[in-house]
């Protein structure tokens, strides 16, 4: 949740006639930031290039790219990488379209939309751990999903969706979409509300249908916000941990073992701090590449 | 208001779509509530009904009797309150300077805010874990408080910066003419004027700390110090398959403070996220 949209604007302060504040007042506040945030972040990047291990951290030595070569040859890493990619892109894309649809409905003049709006926020307020357990109850052998299916005459013969090799990942992706939809919907709705009404009306008077109005009027206004929230969503989703840890702990058979879960078990179950940090560095690079791709996309759109 | 749906069919289609969304969003929550009021016997049925057959409070009694729910509730309260207070206290001067000027310090801070959001949690988790051990803070609430302060700070700074920017600079200039120093201006002028912003930042930091789980999992071993989310996972989650009732009851109870806070904060959060560029 602790994220910010429109990073590019940060730091651009309009010219003030006179600034009276002395920048030195931040020093007491920045000290803990440096000790507990900047320093660990930099050290975390460095640890990825060492053989640091539980119990022998003091004697950790720089080992260059060894950790990365080891990962390159580890089938477990590639498996979790593949799972992470399906999860990251799957949730981001599904969540985006689901949220856009809901935001459009909430922006239309419908009755009962207050209800949908209130409900749409509820998952946002729930701790990820609670979301995880809620959905475990839904997916349980005699949970909501199987009970409802059998009530309408479909017997899945299912022993629980999360323990199925095939269904576990799709099931977890649905939870990811559910948990992240509120935020995306609310942001997109705010974007939709900033689209001038006159423009839409003018387009409709010219005989444009709903799709045409969306493509010609709404989307150009929404585009920047949509790309920003999709980028952020990807970062959050790709780096999430608690939700899937509670849902499946990476199982069954590693079919939902996201890279973060893999990194966690390397670092804290096996005590390979260096390898765990190295996975973190790889994830950082992947995230950076995706973010740059998104930004390039939005700049290209701006030039048109 | 204008609508796109000029045809009746289009309008009905929209209501159906809205209904499906409501079902998807609400059904799991409804189920959580329903399960928490079901008796143990009923939960062993092969198929469950949406409404409990004979609702009971047994599950809620069980969680208070058998699990350290009150202790972990207190732990969550202490840790969340202390870290939210710390986050606002440290965040205000940073946000103030960032709102009012552009210098090497504010540029560096910007880089830190972005960097800390981009890097995966594991990158900071391992070194922070080692640092906490070296400081002798392993398995203490203090460690969690420190970590959560730093963790929620970037967002707090970002929100407060936007808020402080909307305060006219003339008041500060007048105070400066009266020879007030920067700290006095911050505490006497910016502080009171930014109070609504400070409260919102506090509540968000509170919710973040309340929800956090990863750090608690790594740092806290002592059951008496576990916050709610960790207690849920360690105690009740372990036999989730067999004891769904208590699990549902405990999950429901730990989500309630957030649900209440969120009802108040929703609009503010959107403004915080969008950096004031869009009115939510």
Interface residues (C-beta under 8 A of the other chain):
Chain A: X1 X2 X3 X4 X5 X6 X7 X9 X10 X11 X12 X13 X16 X17 X18 X19 X20 X21 X22 X23 X24 X25 X26 X28 X29 X30 X32 X33 X36 X37 X38 X39 X40 X41 X43 X44 X45 X47 X48 X57 X101 X102 X105 X108 X109 X110 X112 X113 X115 X116 X119 X120 X121 X122 X123 X124 X125 X126 X127 X128 X129 X130 X133 X134 X135 X136 X137 X138 X140 X142 X143 X144 X146 X147 X150 X151 X178 X181 X183 X186 X187 X190 X191 X193 X194 X197 X200 X201 X204 X210 X213 X225 X235 X238 X239 X241 X242 X245 X246 X260 X263 X264 X267 X268 X273 X276 X277 X279 X280 X281 X283 X284 X287 X288 X291
Chain B: X1 X2 X3 X4 X5 X10 X14 X15 X17 X18 X21 X22 X24 X25 X26 X27 X28 X29 X31 X32 X35 X43 X45 X46 X47 X48 X49 X50 X89 X90 X91 X92 X93 X94 X96 X97 X98 X99 X100 X101 X102 X103 X105 X106 X107 X109 X110 X112 X113 X114 X115 X116 X117 X118 X119 X120 X121 X122 X123 X124 X125 X126 X127 X128 X130 X131 X146 X147 X149 X150 X151 X152 X153 X154 X155 X158 X165 X169 X172 X173 X175 X176 X181 X182 X183 X185 X186 X204 X207 X208 X210 X211 X213 X214 X217 X218 X228 X229 X232 X233 X237 X240 X241 X244 X247 X248 X251 X252 X254 X255 X258 X259 X261 X262 X266 X269 X270 X273 X274 X275 X277 X278 X279 X280
